[in-house]
Amino acid sequence: MTMFKSTGHADLPLHGGIVPKWLADRMKQMGTLIVESLIENFGKKEVLVRLSDPLWFQSLGAVMGMDWHSSGITTSVMYALKRGINERAREFGLCICGGRGKYSRRTPDELRFLADATGMDGDKLINSSKLVAKVDSTAVQDGFQLYMHNFILSSDGDWTVVQQGMNVETKTARRYHWSSENLRSFIETPHTGITGENRGLILNLTAKDADSTRNRILDFSKENPDRVMKEIQDVIKHDDNKITVPSLITSPSGIVPQRSIKMPAHHEVRKEDVNLKRLGAVLATAYTSQPKDFESLLLTPGLGPRTIQSLTLVSEVIYGTPSRFTDPARFSFAHGGKDGHPFPVPLKIYDESIRILHESIERSKLGYKDKSECIRRLHSTALEIERHCEPQADFDKLIEREWNKSPDWDGRMEC
């Protein structure tokens, strides 16, 4: 029997337009470098774990310079990752199948090709792909018609699915995330917490230690319906406080916090979209730390605070824990957005971020960990400032400064 689980979904406003080549090429480079860094630090399974988390995925797209909240973030990020990862599939042990429209229908053929080349069970993989698509397109009648399906497979047989559907009437899209049963869930990491708005709980009946829950549900289903309805009515009559479930339960078997997200319709990034304390810590790391400290470690003469600002947010995408991604809009302050929100994409800064991240990975492969440790240190420094200080970003002044400096940094927007 094929087993898999939904790890959440994201609701996004529909946006038109295309991704210009100048951004698409940089997204490919940045996305591939982030994936490579994850593999170097945590292993290829962690890439699938991250991609199965809707909040992390949204943050990844924002740090790559895409529109921070639109439906296009899904197709553009997956296209960029497919171009970058598949070129190095043997090296990474990862491959992305499917895509948008006609490319989604090629998923079975691509999975069959991979199975024949690696000795995996092709029928099982294809069946999983079709079942996941069928659940979101037919079994769940939520008004969204699937038009994109990506199946990300590792050489160990683990997989994640990222697919998206469209609702023309509401002008929204919904991105669905699924993972194979034996894939460790990013949201189940014991040492991390979930912050932000309480979106309720989901019951994960595939958990290994949820046997008793499954058995009780089975017994419950055999009861006389009249008796069941009477007991439910009796429960409803009781004091609500006696049946309230807390927003985060860490001990009961099979219960995990929901990671779904609903992005707002407005184009501009607003104060309420961002955790200002966390953004303030990023700015403090970049502008009040000693740039020379990071300059010497990164071996980058003339490294400015604006590049450190971007690298700090990139570092968080790589090293941050689940609770860090509840405000994906914050990550757009790394490289802006192609629609000019919160500001145009600063190409000079973006290219410097790509260069430094690339050099840190290459040196790490040769045994020189100085640069990669410095990238990690940017995130840890921001965390320390956040924990021990009360940094608050002056949101309006930050936006104003970015726009004023945009010409110097070769800021560009979609034409």
Residue pairs with C-beta under 8 A, 6 or more apart in sequence:
2 124
2 127
2 128
2 131
3 180
3 181
3 206
4 128
4 131
4 132
4 161
4 178
4 179
4 180
4 181
5 178
5 179
5 181
5 185
5 204
5 206
6 135
6 176
6 177
6 178
7 52
7 53
7 54
7 177
7 178
7 179
7 185
7 186
7 187
7 259
8 53
8 54
8 55
8 177
8 187
8 258
8 259
8 260
8 261
9 54
9 174
9 175
9 176
9 177
9 260
10 54
10 55
10 57
10 58
10 74
10 174
10 175
10 177
10 260
10 261
10 262
10 263
11 172
11 173
11 174
11 260
11 261
11 262
11 263
12 69
12 70
12 71
12 73
12 74
12 172
12 173
12 174
12 175
12 263
13 69
13 70
13 71
13 171
13 172
13 173
13 263
13 264
13 265
14 70
14 71
14 166
14 171
14 172
14 173
15 67
15 70
15 71
15 72
15 339
17 72
17 339
17 414
18 414
19 27
19 66
19 72
19 76
19 79
19 338
19 414
20 338
20 412
20 414
20 415
22 347
22 412
23 65
23 66
23 338
23 345
23 412
23 414
24 76
24 79
24 80
26 64
26 65
26 347
26 350
26 351
26 354
27 64
27 65
27 66
27 76
27 77
27 80
28 80
28 81
28 83
28 84
29 84
29 354
29 358
30 63
30 64
30 65
30 314
30 335
30 350
30 353
30 354
30 357
31 60
31 64
31 77
31 80
31 81
31 84
32 80
32 81
32 84
32 85
32 88
33 354
33 357
33 358
33 361
34 60
34 314
34 317
34 318
34 357
35 47
35 81
35 84
35 85
35 92
35 94
36 88
36 92
36 361
37 318
37 357
37 360
37 361
37 372
37 375
38 46
38 47
38 50
38 318
39 46
39 47
39 92
39 93
39 94
40 361
40 364
40 365
40 372
41 318
41 319
41 372
44 92
44 93
44 94
44 154
44 155
44 156
45 154
45 156
45 158
45 183
45 184
47 92
47 94
47 152
47 154
48 94
48 152
48 154
48 158
48 159
48 160
48 179
48 183
49 160
49 179
49 183
49 184
49 185
49 186
50 56
50 57
50 60
50 186
51 57
51 152
51 160
51 162
51 177
52 160
52 177
52 178
52 179
52 183
52 185
52 186
53 177
53 186
53 187
53 259
53 322
53 325
54 175
54 177
54 259
54 260
54 261
55 259
55 261
55 322
55 325
55 326
55 328
56 186
56 317
56 322
56 325
57 74
57 77
57 162
57 175
57 177
58 68
58 69
58 73
58 261
58 263
58 325
58 328
59 317
59 325
59 328
59 330
59 331
60 77
60 317
60 331
61 68
61 73
61 74
61 76
61 77
61 328
62 68
62 73
62 328
62 329
62 330
62 331
62 332
62 334
62 337
63 313
63 314
63 317
63 331
63 332
63 334
63 335
64 77
64 80
64 335
65 334
65 335
65 336
65 337
65 338
65 345
65 350
66 72
66 73
66 76
66 77
66 337
66 338
67 73
67 267
67 337
67 338
67 339
67 341
68 269
68 328
68 329
68 331
68 332
68 337
68 341
68 342
69 263
69 264
69 328
69 329
70 263
70 339
71 164
71 166
71 172
71 173
71 175
74 148
74 162
74 164
74 173
74 175
75 100
75 148
75 164
78 96
78 99
78 148
78 150
78 162
79 99
79 100
81 96
82 96
82 99
82 150
85 92
85 94
85 95
85 96
86 95
86 96
89 95
93 154
93 155
93 156
94 152
94 153
94 154
94 155
95 114
95 152
95 153
96 150
96 151
96 152
96 153
97 106
97 107
97 110
97 111
97 114
97 129
97 150
97 151
97 152
97 153
98 104
98 106
98 107
98 110
98 129
98 148
98 149
98 150
98 151
99 106
99 148
99 149
99 150
100 147
100 148
101 147
101 148
104 146
104 147
104 148
104 149
104 150
104 163
107 126
107 129
107 149
107 151
108 126
108 129
108 130
110 151
111 122
111 125
111 126
111 129
111 151
111 153
112 122
112 126
114 120
114 122
114 125
114 153
115 121
115 122
115 125
116 122
118 155
120 157
125 151
125 153
125 159
128 151
128 159
128 161
128 180
129 149
129 151
129 161
132 149
132 161
132 163
132 176
132 178
133 146
133 149
133 163
136 144
136 146
136 163
136 165
136 176
137 145
137 146
137 165
142 165
142 174
143 167
143 169
143 170
144 165
144 166
144 167
144 173
144 174
145 165
145 166
145 167
146 163
146 164
146 165
147 164
147 165
147 166
148 163
148 164
149 161
149 163
150 161
150 162
150 163
151 159
151 161
152 159
152 160
152 161
152 162
153 159
157 180
158 179
158 180
158 182
158 183
159 179
159 180
159 183
160 177
160 178
160 179
160 180
160 183
161 176
161 177
161 178
161 179
162 175
162 176
162 177
163 175
163 176
163 178
164 173
164 174
164 175
164 176
165 173
165 174
165 176
166 172
166 173
167 173
167 174
179 185
181 206
185 256
186 322
187 194
187 256
187 257
187 259
187 322
188 256
189 321
189 322
190 250
191 321
192 321
192 322
192 323
193 248
193 322
193 323
194 247
194 248
194 257
194 259
194 322
194 323
194 326
195 323
195 326
196 326
196 327
198 247
199 257
199 258
199 260
200 247
200 258
201 245
201 247
201 249
201 255
201 256
201 257
201 258
202 255
202 256
202 257
202 258
203 213
203 254
203 255
204 210
204 254
204 255
204 256
205 213
205 214
205 217
205 254
207 253
207 254
209 253
209 254
210 253
210 254
212 253
213 253
213 254
220 228
235 243
247 257
248 257
249 255
259 322
261 328
263 328
264 273
267 339
267 341
268 341
268 342
269 329
269 332
269 341
269 342
269 399
271 395
273 327
273 329
274 327
274 329
274 330
274 333
274 393
274 395
275 326
275 327
275 330
276 392
276 393
276 395
277 386
277 390
277 391
277 392
278 324
278 327
278 330
278 382
278 386
279 330
279 333
279 393
279 395
279 398
280 386
280 391
280 392
280 393
281 382
281 383
281 385
281 386
281 389
281 391
282 309
282 312
282 313
282 316
282 330
282 333
282 382
282 393
283 309
283 391
283 393
283 398
284 382
284 385
284 389
284 391
285 308
285 309
285 312
285 378
285 381
285 382
285 385
286 305
286 306
286 308
286 309
286 312
287 305
287 309
289 308
289 381
291 303
291 304
291 305
291 308
294 303
294 308
294 374
294 377
294 378
295 301
295 302
295 303
297 370
297 371
297 373
297 374
297 377
298 356
298 360
298 371
298 374
299 359
299 370
299 371
300 352
300 356
303 356
306 346
306 349
306 405
306 409
307 349
307 352
307 353
307 356
308 378
309 333
309 334
310 334
310 335
310 349
310 350
310 352
310 353
311 353
311 356
311 357
311 375
311 378
312 378
312 379
312 381
312 382
313 330
313 331
313 333
313 334
314 334
314 353
314 357
314 375
315 375
315 376
315 378
315 379
316 324
316 331
316 379
316 382
317 331
318 375
318 376
318 379
319 376
319 379
319 380
320 379
329 342
332 341
332 342
333 342
333 398
333 402
334 353
335 345
335 346
335 349
335 350
335 353
336 342
336 343
336 344
336 345
336 346
336 402
336 411
337 343
337 345
338 345
338 412
338 413
338 414
339 413
339 414
340 413
342 399
342 402
343 399
343 402
343 403
343 406
343 411
344 403
344 406
344 411
344 412
344 413
345 411
345 412
345 413
346 402
346 405
346 406
346 409
346 410
346 411
347 409
347 410
347 411
347 412
348 408
348 409
348 410
349 409
356 371
356 375
357 375
359 371
360 371
360 372
360 374
360 375
361 372
363 369
363 370
363 371
363 372
364 371
364 372
385 391
403 411
405 411
